[in-house]
Amino acid sequence: MNRNDVNPVGELTLRTLAMPADANAAGDIFGGWVMAQMDLACGIRAAERARGRVVTAAVKEMAFAKPMKVGDTLCVYIDITRVGRTSMTLRVEAWAQRYLSDLMERVTHADFVMVALDGEGKPKPVPAEG
């Protein structure tokens, strides 16, 4: 699949507004806030796919290409790229819809590895799709 920074790839899983409490003194949104929103979106998508509880096991190489600003809408897109026995890899893209604009710019992207857990918190097989 062609990955680029022109159009989002994956399913829109989360949209949220960047607020002043999420920013530093210059009005740039904290990278940790963006990453937390990406993790929330992964939890939603992975739990749907696993049909149960999941946890984040790893995040692979995240770099910020553009800043988020107060008033921008963060849009998180997810594409499940691999499903193993108990884990799955999700390609996550965070895009900023600029304040009062149709302009969308990719802020960052990363691969998140999520693990399915049973009721006792132990890894369990990810069910077959269907």
N, C-alpha and C positions, 0 to 999 in steps of 0.2 A: 504494500500500500504506500502511495506517495505521501510523505510527511513534509509539510512546509509551513511557513508562517503567513500564508495568504488566506487560507480557509481552515477553520477548525476541523479536526478529525475526531470522530467518535460521537457518542451520544451526550447531549446536553444533560448533565446530571444535577447541577447546582448553579443557582444565580443568587448573588447577594450584593448589597450596596456597601461600598467602602465608606466608612464614617470617620469623623475627626478623631474619635477615641482609638482608631486603628492606625493612626499616622504619627510620624515624628514631627518635630517643630517646623520642618520645611514643607509639610503636607504630603510627603511620600508615605505610602502605606508600608508598614513593616513586612518584610519578606516572610517572617514567621507566621504572620496572620494569613498571608496567601497560602503558605504551605499547609497550615491548619485547615483551611477551607478545602484544599485539594484532598487532604486526608479524610475529611468528613465525606466528601463526594465518593471517594474510594470505598469507604465503609458502607455507604448506601448501595452502590453498584455491586460490590463483592458479596454483600449479604444477600442481595436478591439472587445472584448467581449461585451462591452456596446454599441458599434456602436456610440460613441460620447465622449464627454468630461468626464474626471474623475479627482478626487483629492484623495490624500492620507489622510486617516482619522486616521490611527493608524499603528504602527509597534510594534509587540509583541516580547519581549525578544530576543535581538541579542547579541551573544557572539562570539568573534573571537578565533577560534581554531588554526589557522596557520597564519603567516604573508604573505602579498603580498610584492614582491620585485620589484624594477625597472627592467623593461624588461619582467616581467611576463605578460601573457594575461589573463585578467579577463573574465571569461565566466559565464553569469548569466542565470540560468535555472528557469523556472516558471511553477508551476502546480496550476491551479485554483481548490481549494478544496471545496469552498462553494459559492453559489450564492443565495443571499437573495433578498428582494424586490428592494432595491436601492443600496445595497452594495455587494461586493464580497471579499472573502478572498483568497489570493494568497500565496502559499508556495514558497519562494524564496531561492535558493541556489546559493552561489557565490563560484566559483571554480577558482583556479589559475592553468593555464597551465604554467609550469615553463619554463623559458627562454631557448630557443634552445633545448627543450626537449619534449617528449611525456607525461611526468609525469603530472598527474592532481591531485590536492589536494583540498579538500573542505576547504575554508577559514572561511565561516560563513553561517548561514541560519537564516531565520525569517519568520514570517507570517505578511504580509502587508494587511491591510483592505483598499479597495478603494471604493469610492462612485461615482456613476454616477450622472452627473449634466445636467440640461436642459440649454437652452440659457440664462436664467436669473440667473444661478448659484445656482438653487435650486435642491435638490435631485430629481431624476426621476427614474422610474422603469427600471431595467435592462431587456432588451428584452429577450424573450425566444430564446434558441439556434435554429439555423436553417438557 
